[in-house]
Amino acid sequence: MPLLHFVSDEYGPYYLVNELLAPLPFGSFLMLSHVTGDFDAASWLCGLWRRMARAGRGRPASKHSPRCPGP
């Protein structure tokens, strides 16, 4: 279940993962997933660039850049 990407650094994601691992027996596995833009890379990249622009970080220029719709 993809949840960890909603936990920002200020909430201690490493601590939370350790809390999830603590009750498990030695040798157990904890499976986590994370969102990905693999299936719609152009939309993911456009969204990333919008967030970067709002944060004042600009947008990288590339001849391979997709055409992003308006803001």
QUIRAGI-V481859 format. One record per residue. N is the residue number from 1. RES is the residue in one letter. BURIAL is 1 if it has 24 or more other ideal C-beta (glycine too) atoms within 12 Angstrom, else 0. D_FIRST is the distance of its C-alpha to the first C-alpha in Angstrom with 1 decimal. Layout:
N_RES_BURIAL_D_FIRST + N_RES_BURIAL_D_FIRST
This chain:
1_M_0_0.0 + 2_P_0_3.8 + 3_L_0_6.1 + 4_L_0_8.8 + 5_H_0_10.6 + 6_F_0_11.7 + 7_V_0_13.4 + 8_S_0_16.8 + 9_D_0_19.2 + 10_E_0_21.2 + 11_Y_0_18.6 + 12_G_0_18.5 + 13_P_0_15.2 + 14_Y_0_17.0 + 15_Y_0_18.2 + 16_L_0_14.9 + 17_V_0_13.6 + 18_N_0_17.0 + 19_E_0_16.7 + 20_L_0_13.6 + 21_L_0_15.7 + 22_A_0_19.0 + 23_P_0_19.0 + 24_L_0_18.0 + 25_P_0_21.1 + 26_F_0_22.4 + 27_G_0_21.2 + 28_S_0_17.7 + 29_F_0_14.6 + 30_L_0_11.4 + 31_M_0_8.8 + 32_L_0_6.9 + 33_S_0_6.3 + 34_H_0_8.3 + 35_V_0_9.8 + 36_T_0_12.9 + 37_G_0_16.2 + 38_D_0_17.1 + 39_F_0_17.5 + 40_D_0_19.5 + 41_A_0_20.8 + 42_A_0_23.7 + 43_S_0_21.9 + 44_W_0_19.5 + 45_L_0_22.7 + 46_C_0_24.6 + 47_G_0_22.0 + 48_L_0_22.1 + 49_W_1_25.9 + 50_R_0_26.0 + 51_R_0_24.2 + 52_M_0_26.5 + 53_A_0_29.5 + 54_R_0_28.6 + 55_A_0_28.4 + 56_G_0_31.8 + 57_R_0_30.8 + 58_G_0_32.1 + 59_R_0_30.9 + 60_P_0_31.6 + 61_A_0_34.1 + 62_S_0_33.8 + 63_K_0_35.6 + 64_H_0_32.2 + 65_S_0_30.7 + 66_P_0_29.5 + 67_R_0_31.3 + 68_C_0_29.2 + 69_P_0_30.1 + 70_G_0_31.5 + 71_P_0_29.8
